[in-house]
Amino acid sequence: MTDTPARLLKLLSLLQTPREWPGGELAERLDVSPRTVRRDIDRLRELGYPVEASRGSLGGYRLVAGAAMPPLVLDDEEAVAIAVGLRAGAGHAIEGVDEASVRALAKLEQVLPSRLRHRVSALQNATVPLTRGDGATIDPQTLTTLASAATGREALRFSYRSGDGTETKRQVEPYRLVSTGRRWYLVAYDLLRADWRTFRVDRVSEPFATGARFAARPLPMEGGEGGAGDAARYFARSMAGRQPELRLDVRFRAPAEFVAARLPPTLGVPEPEPGSGPAGEDGCRLRSSSTDSLEWVALRLALVDCEFAVQGPPQLVAYLESLGARLTRAASHGKG
């Protein structure tokens, strides 16, 4: 192989396989001399790839972890596998899959050849995910379009469906995507309304990057003053203004570790209360605030799968009583 750039890329692809490569085997794979392999290894090191060499009859070359993340060279199968995995995670707003994951997906899909994009779409469309059902399913392509526009500071147009079903056309300057673990939201400056807005991404359709660039506006700070703001804090404030805050006080007849593993972190962390159970067993108590709906909070408490008692707020107690009565009637009808 006489083309040096192509040879370096193939050598890099081989070294990114987690094993040690004898120099003779690399020379055979590349159809060059061992001396050329050594020169190419030196070139990779100059480019920032940390390649270690070991001496002896069993020695060889291995790519190791360095101080920075070097560019990866992926084969077709690896690229498809990563894209499908990122799409599956991003499309269901799984907790921990944040904006960085969406940016990675946007970068990968931007450079995927058309034949590989077709394979990714085919695999995605043929797969039915099993989800918990407490988060909205969204199109990963919508996420990548929004993320790319926010990163590139490019104005967006899209259709938006409000909670009552009203359809509107929006033109915005996207700022950041925010993931709550259940849903994705877009924080953006609405050009038609001349104000900041948050949009649920599962209600966004037909997003289109207009190509018009803009200078980033500072998010409004507390007190209405301009300045560098934090998208997550701004989002939390805007959501708190829309939903009444629920001050939760719940006792569980189970250890704190058991309950914490089954509660979303957004509902808070339960504190141990030794001897609080009916027979003196360990229990725990959750005291926190939430701006989620009564229905969702009640469902998440029930899914902990242990006995619990709600001390407050009163509206949550009333909702649980009503829900319990409906469930009891449903069970009695089933027996009849």
C-alpha positions, 0 to 999 in steps of 0.5 A, spaced: 500 500 500 503 506 497 498 511 499 501 514 505 494 517 508 490 511 506 495 506 509 495 510 516 488 510 516 488 503 515 494 502 521 490 506 525 483 502 524 487 496 526 490 499 532 484 501 535 482 494 536 484 492 543 490 487 542 497 488 541 499 487 534 506 484 532 510 488 527 510 483 522 503 482 522 502 489 521 507 489 515 503 483 512 496 486 513 499 493 510 503 490 505 509 494 507 516 493 510 517 493 518 521 499 517 515 502 514 510 500 519 515 503 524 515 510 521 508 510 520 507 508 528 512 515 529 507 519 524 501 517 529 505 519 535 506 525 532 499 526 531 497 525 538 495 517 538 499 514 544 502 508 541 506 503 546 511 498 543 513 492 547 520 489 545 522 481 545 519 476 540 512 476 543 512 484 543 508 489 538 504 495 538 498 497 542 494 503 542 493 506 549 489 511 553 492 518 552 491 525 555 486 527 550 480 523 546 483 522 539 479 521 533 476 514 532 476 510 525 470 506 525 468 500 520 461 500 517 459 495 522 461 499 528 458 506 526 452 502 525 452 499 531 453 506 535 448 510 531 443 505 532 444 505 540 445 513 540 438 513 536 435 508 541 437 512 547 436 519 545 429 517 542 426 515 549 429 521 553 433 515 558 436 518 564 443 520 563 442 521 556 443 528 555 445 533 550 452 530 549 449 524 547 445 528 542 451 532 539 455 525 538 449 522 534 448 529 530 456 528 528 456 521 527 450 522 522 453 528 518 458 523 516 455 517 515 455 515 508 448 514 505 448 506 505 450 506 512 444 511 514 439 507 510 441 501 514 441 505 521 434 507 519 432 500 517 434 497 524 431 503 527 424 502 524 424 494 525 425 494 532 420 495 537 423 498 544 420 496 551 420 502 555 417 504 562 412 508 558 413 514 563 416 518 558 415 521 551 417 517 545 420 522 540 424 522 533 431 522 534 432 526 527 428 531 530 433 531 536 439 531 532 436 537 528 435 541 534 442 540 537 446 541 531 442 548 530 443 550 537 451 548 536 452 552 530 447 558 532 443 557 526 435 559 526 430 554 526 423 553 524 418 548 526 411 546 527 409 546 535 403 543 538 401 546 545 398 542 551 391 543 548 392 541 541 393 548 538 398 548 532 403 554 531 409 555 527 415 558 530 421 561 528 427 561 534 434 562 536 435 555 539 440 555 545 440 549 549 437 542 549 435 540 556 433 532 558 429 531 565 430 524 564 422 523 562 422 528 556 427 533 552 426 540 552 428 546 547 430 552 551 430 558 545 429 565 544 422 566 540 423 571 534 415 572 533 414 573 540 420 577 542 421 572 548 424 566 551 420 560 551 421 552 553 418 547 548 417 540 549 421 536 543 415 531 543 411 536 540 415 539 535 415 537 528 418 538 521 424 542 524 428 546 519 434 549 520 434 556 516 441 557 515 441 564 518 446 565 523 445 569 530 449 571 535 448 568 542 443 572 546 444 571 554 439 568 558 435 572 563 438 572 570 434 572 576 431 579 577 430 580 569 437 582 568 441 580 562 447 576 563 450 569 562 445 564 564 444 556 565 439 553 561 438 548 566 436 553 572 432 557 567 428 551 565 427 549 572 424 556 573 420 556 567 417 550 569 416 552 576 412 558 574 407 553 570 406 548 575 404 548 582 409 546 587 408 539 590 411 539 597 412 531 598 412 528 605 412 520 604 413 515 609 415 508 606 416 501 609 422 499 606 429 501 607 432 507 604 436 504 599 430 500 596 426 506 595 432 510 592 433 505 587 426 505 584 424 513 585 426 518 579 432 522 582 428 528 580 423 526 586 429 527 591 432 522 596 429 518 602 432 519 608 433 512 613 428 512 619 430 506 623 424 502 626 419 506 623 415 500 620 409 497 624 414 491 626 420 496 628 423 494 621 427 500 618 423 505 613 425 511 610 422 518 609 421 522 603 421 530 604 422 534 597 418 538 592 416 537 585 413 540 579 411 534 576 403 532 575 399 529 581 398 523 576 405 522 575 408 523 582 402 518 584 404 513 579 411 513 581 410 512 588 406 506 587 411 503 582 416 503 588 412 496 590 412 497 598 407 500 603 407 507 603 403 513 607 403 520 604 403 525 609 402 531 604 400 535 600 393 534 601 391 534 594 396 528 593 392 524 598 386 526 595 388 523 588 391 517 591 384 516 595 380 517 588 385 512 584 385 507 589 377 507 589 377 506 581 383 501 582 378 497 587 372 497 583 376 495 576 379 489 580 372 487 583 369 488 576 374 483 573 372 478 578 364 478 576 
